[in-house]
Amino acid sequence: MIFGLALFIGILWFALTYIVLYAKQTPEAQVRRRLAMLIKQAQTERAKLFYIQKSKDKKNSADNINKPDAKEQAMIDKTFSNRVIRPIIQGIENRLRQLAPKQIRKMLEDRIFRAGKQGVWSVNRLILFWVISIVLVTCITFFAIQNSTLQFLQRIMIIILGGFIGATLPFAMLNANIRQRQKKIRKQLPEFLDILCVSVQAGLSFDGAVAKIATKMKGPLIVEFKRMQSDVSLGMTRQYALTQMAKRCDLEEVYLFTTSIIQAEKLGTSMSKTLKMQADNMRDRHRQFVKSEAMKAPVKIIFPMVLFIFPSIFVVLLFPAVLQLVKTLGN
């Protein structure tokens, strides 16, 4: 009885989550999804070209490989996970893809696009993880309170809370990944612009300076610039590639930088002066951001002080006075 009611509540909670996610969709997210689809198509074409080139290389070197060795290597590569586990997972993903609403798929594609994990994370795999999280956390909550002395309504509320936690856990992890990535990009951008400005002033072109810095530095911002250069080499215009990079980073500082570069190319202004202004501006913005974070410290430290520091101070200061007062009243 309780398990059936818990299953019904889980299905109801899934429907409510879908309605909330559907209401949060905006035209801006749809535009980003369309742009993500275009980039995904470009990456697919690039992967096909790479596969064709790799197949040609294998065909040219086939004369130096014995046929029995090739068959044995094929049997080794075809492991148990590739033969059994992966087809089962792909079948479940395909079934969930048919059942999942389109708005949830588009929302997940937008999150993956902002996280910079296109081609690495799959929407189907994320939907599978979401469903498993809801079912697993709900079942764990149900079995945890099965032998408790709680009332029926209390058990129902705890099961609903478990389903809510299971439904929000994948999105919380994805949003945390996006915020962590944006934090790293914001921290690395001023230093990157300083080096880029110095390189351009020394005589390098914009693309040459970016390529030179990309070989010396690491981080999510460098990965985005490498991807931008790769898109330009495949035939995409620099303006569109910079716009896509700004949308993937989803930061105001990156939007300002890409906009200034695009305007400098259109108007024909000096690239070194534009980069110098942007480097100074980003350094000032980073300094203001650090100051604002430092000003939040007194507010954030209130709760640790109330919970941990103040009780210790009260014990040290008031305990002797309380003991003296108890002795005096006792006499």
MARZASE-572374 format. One line per 8 residues: number of its first residue (from 1); their letters; for each residue x, y, z of C-alpha. Coordinates in nm, 2 decimals, decimal comma, padded with zeros to 4 digits. Layout:
<pts>
NUM> A> X:Y:Z | ...
</pts>
This chain:
<pts>
1> MIFGLALF> 00,00:00,00:00,00 | 00,27:00,25:00,10 | 00,49:00,15:-00,19 | 00,21:00,20:-00,44 | 00,13:00,54:-00,29 | 00,50:00,63:-00,30 | 00,52:00,53:-00,67 | 00,21:00,74:-00,74
9> IGILWFAL> 00,36:01,04:-00,56 | 00,69:00,99:-00,76 | 00,50:01,00:-01,09 | 00,30:01,31:-00,97 | 00,63:01,48:-00,87 | 00,78:01,40:-01,21 | 00,48:01,57:-01,37 | 00,50:01,88:-01,15
17> TYIVLYAK> 00,87:01,90:-01,22 | 00,80:01,89:-01,60 | 00,54:02,17:-01,57 | 00,78:02,39:-01,38 | 01,07:02,33:-01,62 | 00,83:02,39:-01,92 | 00,72:02,73:-01,77 | 01,08:02,84:-01,73
25> QTPEAQVR> 01,16:02,80:-02,10 | 01,24:03,14:-02,27 | 01,29:03,25:-02,63 | 01,65:03,32:-02,54 | 01,71:02,96:-02,44 | 01,55:02,84:-02,77 | 01,79:03,06:-02,96 | 02,09:02,91:-02,77
33> RRLAMLIK> 01,96:02,56:-02,83 | 01,94:02,64:-03,21 | 02,30:02,77:-03,20 | 02,40:02,46:-03,01 | 02,24:02,24:-03,27 | 02,44:02,41:-03,55 | 02,76:02,37:-03,36 | 02,68:02,00:-03,29
41> QAQTERAK> 02,63:01,95:-03,67 | 02,96:02,11:-03,74 | 03,13:01,88:-03,48 | 02,96:01,58:-03,64 | 03,09:01,67:-03,98 | 03,44:01,72:-03,83 | 03,42:01,38:-03,66 | 03,32:01,22:-03,99
49> LFYIQKSK> 03,61:01,37:-04,17 | 03,84:01,25:-03,89 | 03,70:00,90:-03,92 | 03,74:00,89:-04,30 | 04,10:01,00:-04,27 | 04,17:00,74:-04,00 | 04,01:00,47:-04,21 | 04,23:00,57:-04,50
57> DKKNSADN> 04,54:00,55:-04,28 | 04,44:00,21:-04,16 | 04,38:00,09:-04,51 | 04,73:00,21:-04,62 | 04,90:00,03:-04,33 | 04,69:-00,29:-04,36 | 04,97:-00,47:-04,56 | 05,20:-00,46:-04,26
65> INKPDAKE> 04,94:-00,63:-04,03 | 04,88:-01,00:-04,02 | 04,51:-01,10:-04,04 | 04,51:-01,33:-03,74 | 04,65:-01,05:-03,52 | 04,39:-00,81:-03,64 | 04,11:-01,06:-03,56 | 04,26:-01,12:-03,22
73> QAMIDKTF> 04,28:-00,75:-03,15 | 03,91:-00,71:-03,26 | 03,81:-00,99:-03,02 | 04,01:-00,82:-02,74 | 03,85:-00,48:-02,81 | 03,50:-00,64:-02,80 | 03,49:-00,67:-02,42 | 03,19:-00,77:-02,20
81> SNRVIRPI> 03,10:-00,41:-02,14 | 03,09:-00,34:-02,51 | 02,90:-00,65:-02,60 | 02,64:-00,66:-02,31 | 02,64:-00,36:-02,08 | 02,66:-00,08:-02,34 | 02,37:-00,21:-02,56 | 02,15:-00,24:-02,26
89> IQGIENRL> 02,22:00,11:-02,15 | 02,17:00,24:-02,50 | 01,84:00,06:-02,53 | 01,72:00,22:-02,20 | 01,84:00,56:-02,32 | 01,65:00,53:-02,65 | 01,33:00,43:-02,47 | 01,37:00,73:-02,23
97> RQLAPKQI> 01,44:00,96:-02,52 | 01,10:00,86:-02,67 | 00,92:00,91:-02,33 | 01,10:01,23:-02,22 | 00,92:01,56:-02,31 | 01,09:01,78:-02,57 | 01,11:02,08:-02,34 | 01,32:01,88:-02,09
105> RKMLEDRI> 01,55:01,76:-02,36 | 01,60:02,12:-02,49 | 01,66:02,25:-02,14 | 01,92:01,98:-02,08 | 02,09:02,06:-02,41 | 02,10:02,42:-02,31 | 02,27:02,33:-01,98 | 02,52:02,10:-02,15
113> FRAGKQGV> 02,59:02,38:-02,40 | 02,66:02,63:-02,12 | 02,87:02,38:-01,93 | 03,09:02,34:-02,24 | 03,04:01,96:-02,25 | 02,90:01,92:-02,60 | 03,02:01,60:-02,75 | 03,13:01,48:-02,40
121> WSVNRLIL> 02,79:01,46:-02,22 | 02,48:01,31:-02,38 | 02,13:01,43:-02,32 | 02,00:01,07:-02,32 | 02,26:00,97:-02,06 | 02,17:01,27:-01,85 | 01,80:01,19:-01,87 | 01,88:00,83:-01,76
129> FWVISIVL> 02,08:00,96:-01,47 | 01,79:01,18:-01,37 | 01,53:00,90:-01,37 | 01,77:00,67:-01,18 | 01,83:00,95:-00,92 | 01,45:01,00:-00,87 | 01,38:00,62:-00,83 | 01,69:00,55:-00,62
137> VTCITFFA> 01,65:00,83:-00,37 | 01,27:00,76:-00,34 | 01,34:00,39:-00,27 | 01,61:00,46:-00,02 | 01,38:00,70:00,16 | 01,10:00,45:00,16 | 01,32:00,17:00,31 | 01,48:00,40:00,56
145> IQNSTLQF> 01,15:00,50:00,72 | 00,98:00,15:00,68 | 01,05:00,04:01,04 | 01,02:00,39:01,20 | 00,74:00,49:01,43 | 00,63:00,79:01,22 | 00,27:00,85:01,13 | 00,13:00,78:00,78
153> LQRIMIII> 00,12:01,14:00,67 | 00,47:01,20:00,80 | 00,60:00,91:00,60 | 00,43:01,04:00,29 | 00,59:01,38:00,34 | 00,93:01,23:00,39 | 00,89:01,02:00,07 | 00,79:01,33:-00,12
161> LGGFIGAT> 01,09:01,51:00,01 | 01,31:01,22:-00,10 | 01,16:01,24:-00,45 | 01,22:01,61:-00,46 | 01,59:01,56:-00,36 | 01,63:01,29:-00,62 | 01,48:01,51:-00,89 | 01,68:01,82:-00,82
169> LPFAMLNA> 02,02:01,64:-00,75 | 02,13:01,60:-01,12 | 02,03:01,96:-01,20 | 02,21:02,09:-00,89 | 02,52:01,91:-00,99 | 02,50:02,04:-01,35 | 02,44:02,40:-01,23 | 02,73:02,37:-00,98
177> NIRQRQKK> 02,96:02,25:-01,27 | 02,85:02,56:-01,48 | 02,91:02,80:-01,19 | 03,25:02,65:-01,12 | 03,35:02,67:-01,48 | 03,23:03,04:-01,50 | 03,43:03,12:-01,19 | 03,75:02,98:-01,34
185> IRKQLPEF> 03,69:03,17:-01,67 | 03,63:03,49:-01,48 | 03,95:03,44:-01,28 | 04,16:03,36:-01,59 | 04,03:03,62:-01,83 | 04,23:03,93:-01,70 | 04,56:03,74:-01,71 | 04,48:03,61:-02,06
193> LDILCVSV> 04,40:03,95:-02,19 | 04,71:04,10:-02,05 | 04,93:03,85:-02,22 | 04,72:03,88:-02,54 | 04,76:04,26:-02,54 | 05,14:04,23:-02,50 | 05,17:03,97:-02,77 | 04,97:04,18:-03,02
201> QAGLSFDG> 05,17:04,49:-02,93 | 05,49:04,29:-03,00 | 05,38:04,23:-03,36 | 05,18:03,91:-03,36 | 04,84:03,89:-03,52 | 04,53:03,82:-03,31 | 04,51:03,45:-03,42 | 04,88:03,40:-03,38
209> AVAKIATK> 04,88:03,55:-03,03 | 04,58:03,33:-02,93 | 04,75:03,02:-03,07 | 05,08:03,10:-02,89 | 04,91:03,16:-02,56 | 04,70:02,84:-02,60 | 05,01:02,63:-02,61 | 05,14:02,78:-02,28
217> MKGPLIVE> 04,83:02,81:-02,06 | 04,56:02,57:-01,95 | 04,20:02,61:-01,83 | 03,84:02,63:-01,95 | 03,90:02,97:-02,11 | 04,19:02,83:-02,31 | 03,98:02,53:-02,42 | 03,71:02,78:-02,55
225> FKRMQSDV> 03,97:02,98:-02,75 | 04,10:02,66:-02,90 | 03,75:02,56:-03,00 | 03,70:02,90:-03,15 | 04,01:02,87:-03,36 | 03,91:02,52:-03,46 | 03,57:02,65:-03,58 | 03,74:02,93:-03,78
233> SLGMTRQY> 03,97:02,68:-03,94 | 03,66:02,47:-04,05 | 03,52:02,77:-04,24 | 03,32:02,95:-03,97 | 03,35:03,33:-03,96 | 03,55:03,48:-03,67 | 03,25:03,69:-03,57 | 03,02:03,39:-03,54
241> ALTQMAKR> 03,29:03,18:-03,37 | 03,35:03,46:-03,11 | 02,97:03,49:-03,06 | 02,94:03,12:-03,00 | 03,23:03,12:-02,75 | 03,06:03,40:-02,56 | 02,73:03,21:-02,54 | 02,91:02,90:-02,41
249> CDLEEVYL> 03,09:03,10:-02,14 | 02,77:03,30:-02,06 | 02,96:03,57:-01,88 | 02,93:03,95:-01,91 | 03,30:04,00:-01,93 | 03,34:03,76:-02,22 | 03,04:03,92:-02,40 | 03,21:04,26:-02,37
257> FTTSIIQA> 03,55:04,12:-02,49 | 03,40:03,95:-02,80 | 03,18:04,25:-02,88 | 03,48:04,48:-02,88 | 03,69:04,25:-03,10 | 03,40:04,22:-03,35 | 03,35:04,60:-03,36 | 03,73:04,66:-03,40
265> EKLGTSMS> 03,73:04,42:-03,70 | 03,43:04,59:-03,86 | 03,54:04,95:-03,80 | 03,91:04,87:-03,88 | 04,04:05,02:-03,56 | 04,37:04,92:-03,40 | 04,36:04,58:-03,25 | 04,64:04,66:-03,00
273> KTLKMQAD> 04,45:04,97:-02,86 | 04,13:04,77:-02,84 | 04,30:04,49:-02,65 | 04,48:04,74:-02,42 | 04,14:04,90:-02,33 | 03,98:04,57:-02,27 | 04,27:04,44:-02,06 | 04,25:04,75:-01,84
281> NMRDRHRQ> 03,87:04,72:-01,82 | 03,88:04,35:-01,73 | 04,15:04,41:-01,46 | 03,93:04,69:-01,31 | 03,62:04,47:-01,32 | 03,81:04,18:-01,16 | 03,93:04,41:-00,89 | 03,58:04,53:-00,82
289> FVKSEAMK> 03,45:04,17:-00,82 | 03,71:04,08:-00,56 | 03,62:04,38:-00,35 | 03,25:04,29:-00,37 | 03,33:03,93:-00,26 | 03,54:04,06:00,03 | 03,25:04,28:00,14 | 03,02:03,97:00,16
297> APVKIIFP> 03,26:03,81:00,41 | 03,12:03,98:00,72 | 02,77:03,87:00,63 | 02,87:03,51:00,56 | 03,07:03,48:00,88 | 02,77:03,57:01,10 | 02,63:03,21:01,10 | 02,96:03,04:01,19
305> MVLFIFPS> 03,01:03,30:01,47 | 02,66:03,24:01,61 | 02,69:02,86:01,59 | 03,05:02,80:01,70 | 03,23:03,11:01,83 | 02,97:03,28:02,05 | 02,88:02,97:02,25 | 03,25:02,92:02,34
313> IFVVLLFP> 03,29:03,28:02,44 | 02,97:03,26:02,66 | 03,10:02,95:02,83 | 03,44:03,11:02,91 | 03,29:03,45:03,02 | 02,96:03,36:03,19 | 03,03:03,01:03,34 | 03,24:03,14:03,63
321> AVLQLVKT> 02,98:03,41:03,71 | 02,70:03,16:03,70 | 02,89:02,93:03,94 | 02,95:03,22:04,18 | 02,58:03,32:04,16 | 02,47:02,96:04,23 | 02,70:02,94:04,54 | 02,57:03,28:04,67
329> LGN> 02,20:03,18:04,63 | 02,27:02,84:04,78 | 02,42:03,00:05,10
</pts>
